[in-house]
Amino acid sequence: MKQAVICIVPLESQAARIVEALRTAGFLNSDISILMPDESGVRDMGHEKHSKAPEGTSTGAGAGALFGGALGWLAGIGALAIPGVGPLVAAGPIMAALSGAAVGAATGGVTGGLIGLGIPEYEAKQYESKLHEGNVLISVHTESEEQIKTAERIFKENGAKDVHRSAETPVKQNK
């Protein structure tokens, strides 16, 4: 059974080091997810009373700027605006979970997306809280016990906090 190994780091530079170490260890870019608040200059732009265009433009530009170097190697980079959570930048399988059916689940938002990836609700709520504080969530989707141990070792060697593993369950799509 596939498992996800998940952690939290406070800095984007720390996340980039972890992604580079995972890449060097042989993990695929499609198996690594990053989720972080998009704190790029939304407040610096002029706002029109009846338009969300400035926020969308700034969020999209911020996503591109944040994901340079090692983070730019990840698959499916994009910006999301989740009601009640705010603007986020995401890459990897978590992007599909958050933009898909999981967001509409009873719990909704980031918590719903994480639950859709198989993370227990209690842990998902804790991770969402850490994201609100400005931290970066990293997850690696693994196939074997060896990969799990490698990901856990890389996370811990690079100072990651809240390192957990969770059995993955596929996100159910409404048809």
Beta strands, then each sheet from edge to edge (+ up, - down):
strand 1: 3-9
strand 2: 32-37
strand 3: 78-82
strand 4: 86-91
strand 5: 136-142
strand 6: 161-167
sheet 1: 3+ 4- 2+ 5- 1+ 6-
end
